[in-house]
Structure formats: C-alpha cells, structure tokens
C-alpha cells in the first residue's frame, strides 16, 4: 500500500468516521430541534463500525501499514473532535442576552 497512501487513506477515513456523531453534535449546538439519545448511539455505532471495518480491511490487505493507517485515522478523528470541543466551549461560555448563563 505504501506509507503515503496509508496516511492519506487513514486521514480521510478518520474524517469520514467522525462525520455521523459530529453532524448530530452540530445539530445539538444549534438548538433548533432536540437530538435524541438513540440517534447519538446510532451515530457512534456507525462511526465505530466504519473505523473498525477500515482497520480490518487494511490489516487483511497490507499488514505492514496497519500502524501508520491506524495512527492517521485516529489523529484525524481526534482532530475533528478537538475542533468540536472548542466550538462547544465557545458556545457554553458565550454571553447570553439576559446576562446569565443558561441553567439546566
């Protein structure tokens, strides 16, 4: 497979694997309509299946590149969630019109 291809493929599949739960997270940040827990669990299961399936395919096809592919996949996945965490932190600490933080 090659190291460069493994890094690119791992990075792309890490981004694709982060997409389902990140989409639901964005909907929850907008607060336009509620996001159900069941949808979140399905998103996490889809993400897990996609990322694990990709690792298994690379393990079967090119065992020498599994570590590089997996590291690239995990790094891009965690990068997406670092950005989402930053956005959530900004949203949680944004000033509210009433001057108070939103209470649960």
QUIRAFEN-V894657 format. One record per residue. N is the residue number from 1. RES is the residue in three letters. PHI is phi in whole degrees, 0 to 359 (none if undefined). OMEGA is omega in whole degrees, -180 to 180 (999 if undefined). D_LAST is the distance of its C-alpha to the last C-alpha in Angstrom with 2 decimals. Layout:
{{N | RES | PHI | OMEGA | D_LAST} {N | RES | PHI | OMEGA | D_LAST}}
//
This chain:
{{1 | UNK | none | -179 | 50.54} {2 | UNK | 95 | -176 | 50.68} {3 | UNK | 295 | -178 | 48.22} {4 | UNK | 296 | 178 | 47.35} {5 | UNK | 295 | 179 | 46.73} {6 | UNK | 295 | 179 | 44.61} {7 | UNK | 293 | -179 | 42.41} {8 | UNK | 295 | -180 | 42.08} {9 | UNK | 296 | 178 | 41.48} {10 | UNK | 296 | 179 | 38.93} {11 | UNK | 295 | -179 | 37.04} {12 | UNK | 295 | -179 | 37.06} {13 | UNK | 290 | 173 | 36.05} {14 | UNK | 295 | 177 | 33.23} {15 | UNK | 293 | 179 | 31.85} {16 | UNK | 295 | 179 | 32.46} {17 | UNK | 291 | 179 | 30.79} {18 | UNK | 277 | -174 | 27.61} {19 | UNK | 297 | -176 | 27.51} {20 | UNK | 300 | 179 | 26.01} {21 | UNK | 288 | 179 | 22.71} {22 | UNK | 293 | 177 | 22.58} {23 | UNK | 297 | 178 | 23.00} {24 | UNK | 295 | 178 | 20.04} {25 | UNK | 296 | 177 | 17.95} {26 | UNK | 296 | 177 | 19.21} {27 | UNK | 297 | 178 | 18.31} {28 | UNK | 291 | 178 | 14.68} {29 | UNK | 293 | -180 | 14.76} {30 | UNK | 289 | 179 | 16.38} {31 | UNK | 59 | 179 | 13.71} {32 | UNK | 283 | 175 | 16.81} {33 | UNK | 209 | -177 | 16.48} {34 | UNK | 290 | 176 | 14.46} {35 | UNK | 254 | -175 | 16.05} {36 | UNK | 278 | 180 | 16.87} {37 | UNK | 298 | 180 | 17.11} {38 | UNK | 300 | 178 | 20.82} {39 | UNK | 295 | 177 | 21.43} {40 | UNK | 296 | 178 | 19.96} {41 | UNK | 294 | 177 | 22.24} {42 | UNK | 296 | 178 | 25.16} {43 | UNK | 299 | 179 | 24.65} {44 | UNK | 293 | 179 | 24.74} {45 | UNK | 294 | 178 | 27.79} {46 | UNK | 296 | 179 | 29.56} {47 | UNK | 298 | 179 | 29.00} {48 | UNK | 299 | -180 | 30.26} {49 | UNK | 296 | -180 | 33.24} {50 | UNK | 294 | -178 | 34.20} {51 | UNK | 293 | 179 | 34.11} {52 | UNK | 291 | 178 | 35.89} {53 | UNK | 300 | 178 | 38.40} {54 | UNK | 296 | 178 | 39.26} {55 | UNK | 296 | 180 | 39.91} {56 | UNK | 294 | 179 | 42.12} {57 | UNK | 298 | 179 | 44.07} {58 | UNK | 294 | 178 | 44.73} {59 | UNK | 298 | 179 | 45.70} {60 | UNK | 286 | -174 | 48.18} {61 | UNK | 272 | -175 | 49.54} {62 | UNK | 214 | -175 | 49.64} {63 | UNK | 298 | -180 | 48.96} {64 | UNK | 289 | -177 | 49.86} {65 | UNK | 253 | -177 | 46.97} {66 | UNK | 296 | -178 | 44.15} {67 | UNK | 295 | 180 | 42.93} {68 | UNK | 296 | 179 | 43.01} {69 | UNK | 299 | -179 | 41.36} {70 | UNK | 296 | 178 | 38.60} {71 | UNK | 294 | 178 | 37.90} {72 | UNK | 294 | 179 | 37.76} {73 | UNK | 297 | -180 | 35.51} {74 | UNK | 293 | -179 | 33.05} {75 | UNK | 296 | -180 | 33.20} {76 | UNK | 291 | 177 | 32.47} {77 | UNK | 298 | -180 | 29.63} {78 | UNK | 290 | 176 | 28.03} {79 | UNK | 296 | 177 | 28.74} {80 | UNK | 301 | -178 | 26.74} {81 | UNK | 285 | 172 | 23.72} {82 | UNK | 293 | 177 | 24.26} {83 | UNK | 295 | 179 | 24.12} {84 | UNK | 295 | 178 | 20.95} {85 | UNK | 295 | 178 | 19.28} {86 | UNK | 296 | 179 | 20.55} {87 | UNK | 296 | 179 | 19.24} {88 | UNK | 293 | 178 | 15.68} {89 | UNK | 297 | 178 | 16.02} {90 | UNK | 298 | -180 | 17.40} {91 | UNK | 294 | -179 | 14.71} {92 | UNK | 291 | -178 | 11.93} {93 | UNK | 258 | 178 | 14.26} {94 | UNK | 287 | 178 | 15.55} {95 | UNK | 295 | 179 | 15.84} {96 | UNK | 264 | -180 | 13.97} {97 | UNK | 301 | -179 | 16.30} {98 | UNK | 279 | -180 | 15.02} {99 | UNK | 89 | 180 | 15.56} {100 | UNK | 245 | 174 | 12.10} {101 | UNK | 286 | -180 | 9.56} {102 | UNK | 294 | 179 | 6.63} {103 | UNK | 263 | -178 | 3.75} {104 | UNK | 273 | 999 | 0.00}}
//
